[in-house]
Amino acid sequence: MAVRIGVVTFPGSLDDRDAQRAVRLAGGEPVALWHGDHDLQGVDAIVLPGGFSYGDYLRCGAIAAHAPIMSEVIDAANAGMPVLGICNGFQILVEAQLLPGGLIRNDHGDFICRDQRLRVENASTAWTSAFEEGDEIVIPLKNGEGGYIATDETLDRLEGEGLVAFRYLDVNPNGSLRDIAGLTNERGNVVGLMPHPEHATEPGFGPDMPDAMRSGVDGLKFFQSAIDAVLARV
Amino acid sequence: MPTIVVEVMPKPELLDPAGKATAGAIAKQGSTTFSSVRIGKRFELTVDGEVTDAVLAEAQRLAEEFLSNQVIEDVVKVEVA
């Protein structure tokens, strides 16, 4: 039976369909979840997709973090279910305090869209186990408010405990402290990142790679990792 | 009806790119009077009825837990307008 991965749609989500497609391409069964429900429909893992939930009103992700379904998502995350937050989903995880720190407007003030090289810093999470630590991957990035910040104390703890999951390579696209692109929690089931792995899952539609245009599929391993994590628990 | 004003500012030690861009635009207009700009938020909470200590305390709690993100922002004012 296929592993069922839920993708929550909030008002203003943009990449929910792309995330569903990525789940399918990785061999899972995508399940559409609705922000206004209190029902996870028995899914095995959850993706909070990118976009501009609630128009980014108040702060990016702040209102979505209090959406009805988030009480179930937070409970599931605390119980160990794999939860991935992509871009706006990362902002929602931070606002829901499932991951520490905050995301602010890019230091250069502009929205940025580029194929971004990343280094996988932690390959033992539910969403990164298909990678090797130190793998260098290319994942599209598109954000206006992706600057990761936290106190020095928090940053030192994140580094010390190996909770930095991904780091930007070549350029720091948004002023994120210590080049942090993504984080995991202590348990490794919750992962959030600004780049969009769901946009690097199908040849012809992914980022440009050295050998061929739009051939990048490094994002597939995120979803394959989660499927492996669920199957390993059964 | 009474109104409680909540003001939230980005933490002073953090970069405020919107404020910086605005300061740059002011400088381009030829003004040299102001050296920097920081942009915050003002919320006006309308109260049905009297502003009691409990109402103010609830506004303070909301200001700290929801209207601001204490990682990146400070609540600088919670008071009856």
HADDOCK unambig.tbl for C-alpha pairs under 7 A between the chains (distance, minus, plus):
assign (segid A and resid 101 and name CA) (segid B and resid 71 and name CA) 6.13 0.50 0.50
assign (segid A and resid 102 and name CA) (segid B and resid 71 and name CA) 6.11 0.50 0.50
assign (segid A and resid 102 and name CA) (segid B and resid 72 and name CA) 6.47 0.50 0.50
assign (segid A and resid 105 and name CA) (segid B and resid 17 and name CA) 6.57 0.50 0.50
assign (segid A and resid 107 and name CA) (segid B and resid 17 and name CA) 5.84 0.50 0.50
assign (segid A and resid 109 and name CA) (segid B and resid 17 and name CA) 5.66 0.50 0.50
assign (segid A and resid 109 and name CA) (segid B and resid 18 and name CA) 6.95 0.50 0.50
assign (segid A and resid 150 and name CA) (segid B and resid 71 and name CA) 6.76 0.50 0.50
